Each structure stands twice: as structure tokens, then as C-alpha cells.
Amino acid sequence: MAHQKKTTTLLGRIDDKLDGGGTQTLKDTQLFKHGENPGGFNIIDDPNWDWERNVEWLTEAAERGDVIRVVSDPLKNSNIWVNGVVGGQKTIFGQEVQLLEEVLGYTYDATIFTFVK
């Protein structure tokens, strides 16, 4: 459910076989915008996507005060690490979680599936 007045930014694995769906399922609904969307959802949907653009998009969401929710469980190693190998390469979602926690000052509240400050 989207926040009534704020943009709700959604993060997760693009194809989340573990938790079901993922952000691709949300993209397929077309019920989102890329960027600010008060009362609605924000998902990164940029044809020129690269990691730098991803950082910019997520930082903008944090600066706006968006509600930042997840559709994939950031507490599961297989969502954070490629092939679930802890200490190996992080997934894009894993990198987003790291950015939120280590750079932008968020913590994850599993009771509401949301990163909070």
C-alpha cells in the first residue's frame, strides 16, 4: 500500500524467485512512476540504467523523504549476495541496501518491510 501523501519507493530483486515476484512484477502492472509520485509508487525504470543512476535515484528518494519499502527480504543472504555466497559479490539489491544503511543512515524495520531513519 502506498503512503497517502508521500511517494513510496519500492526496492527488491528484479526477479525474486525466493520471495515471489520482485520489482519486475510491479513494473508489469504499470502502477508506478519513475521519480516523485505522491500517493503512489516509485520504481527505478530508466532505459539508460547504470549503478551511478541507481545511486542518484535512491538518494533523491531519501532526500524527498519517500517511504522506502522492500518487496524482497533484505535479511535473506540469497537476496543480498549473488548465489547466496556471503562475502562474495553483492546483488544490485544488496548494493541498494548497503547504500541505504551505510551512506544514507537508514535501518531496516522487518515488521513493516520498510527502511526508516
C-alpha positions as CSV (number, residue, x, y, z in Angstrom):
1,M,0.0,0.0,0.0
2,A,1.3,3.5,-0.9
3,H,1.5,6.3,1.7
4,Q,-1.4,8.7,1.2
5,K,0.7,11.8,0.8
6,K,4.3,10.7,0.2
7,T,6.0,8.8,-2.6
8,T,6.6,5.2,-1.7
9,T,9.8,4.0,-3.3
10,L,10.0,0.2,-3.8
11,L,13.2,-1.8,-3.9
12,G,13.9,-5.5,-4.4
13,R,15.3,-8.2,-6.6
14,I,14.1,-7.7,-10.2
15,D,13.1,-11.3,-10.4
16,D,12.7,-12.6,-6.8
17,K,12.2,-16.3,-7.0
18,L,12.7,-16.6,-3.3
19,D,10.0,-14.2,-2.1
20,G,7.9,-14.3,-5.2
21,G,7.5,-11.7,-7.9
22,G,10.1,-8.9,-7.5
23,T,10.2,-5.5,-9.0
24,Q,9.5,-6.8,-12.5
25,T,6.1,-7.9,-11.4
26,L,5.4,-4.4,-10.2
27,K,6.7,-2.9,-13.4
28,D,4.4,-5.1,-15.4
29,T,1.4,-3.6,-13.6
30,Q,2.3,-0.1,-14.8
31,L,1.0,1.2,-11.5
32,F,4.1,3.3,-10.8
33,K,6.1,6.3,-11.9
34,H,9.9,6.8,-12.1
35,G,10.6,9.5,-9.5
36,E,8.4,11.6,-7.3
37,N,4.8,10.3,-7.1
38,P,2.9,11.5,-4.0
39,G,0.3,8.9,-3.1
40,G,1.9,6.4,-5.5
41,F,4.9,4.2,-6.1
42,N,8.3,5.0,-7.5
43,I,10.4,2.2,-9.1
44,I,13.6,2.8,-11.0
45,D,12.7,2.4,-14.7
46,D,15.4,4.1,-16.7
47,P,16.4,2.8,-20.1
48,N,19.9,4.3,-19.5
49,W,20.3,2.5,-16.2
50,D,23.7,2.1,-14.6
51,W,24.8,1.9,-11.0
52,E,25.5,5.6,-10.8
53,R,22.0,6.4,-12.0
54,N,20.6,3.9,-9.4
55,V,22.5,5.7,-6.6
56,E,21.2,9.1,-7.8
57,W,17.6,7.7,-7.9
58,L,17.7,6.2,-4.4
59,T,19.5,9.3,-3.0
60,E,16.8,11.6,-4.5
61,A,14.1,9.3,-2.9
62,A,15.8,9.6,0.5
63,E,16.2,13.4,0.2
64,R,12.5,13.8,-0.6
65,G,11.6,11.8,2.5
66,D,10.0,8.9,0.5
67,V,8.7,5.9,2.3
68,I,11.3,3.2,1.3
69,R,9.7,-0.3,1.2
70,V,11.0,-3.6,0.0
71,V,9.4,-6.4,-2.0
72,S,12.4,-8.7,-1.3
73,D,13.6,-9.7,2.2
74,P,17.0,-7.9,2.8
75,L,17.6,-10.3,5.7
76,K,18.0,-13.3,3.4
77,N,21.5,-13.8,2.1
78,S,20.3,-15.0,-1.3
79,N,18.7,-11.6,-1.9
80,I,21.9,-9.7,-0.9
81,W,24.7,-11.9,-2.3
82,V,25.0,-13.3,-5.8
83,N,24.2,-17.1,-5.4
84,G,23.8,-16.5,-1.6
85,V,27.6,-16.6,-1.1
86,V,28.2,-14.2,1.8
87,G,31.3,-12.1,1.3
88,G,31.1,-12.6,-2.5
89,Q,29.6,-10.2,-5.0
90,K,26.5,-8.3,-3.9
91,T,23.4,-8.2,-5.9
92,I,22.1,-4.8,-7.1
93,F,19.5,-5.0,-4.3
94,G,22.3,-5.8,-1.9
95,Q,24.2,-2.7,-3.0
96,E,21.0,-0.7,-2.6
97,V,20.6,-2.0,1.0
98,Q,24.3,-1.1,1.7
99,L,23.8,2.4,0.3
100,L,20.7,2.9,2.5
101,E,22.3,1.6,5.7
102,E,25.9,2.7,5.4
103,V,25.6,6.0,3.4
104,L,22.1,7.3,3.8
105,G,21.6,6.4,7.5
106,Y,18.6,4.0,7.3
107,T,17.9,0.9,9.2
108,Y,15.5,-1.9,8.2
109,D,12.3,-2.5,10.1
110,A,11.2,-6.0,9.2
111,T,7.8,-5.5,10.9
112,I,6.7,-3.0,8.3
113,F,9.1,-4.0,5.4
114,T,10.5,-0.5,5.4
115,F,13.8,1.3,5.7
116,V,13.5,4.0,8.3
117,K,15.7,6.9,9.6
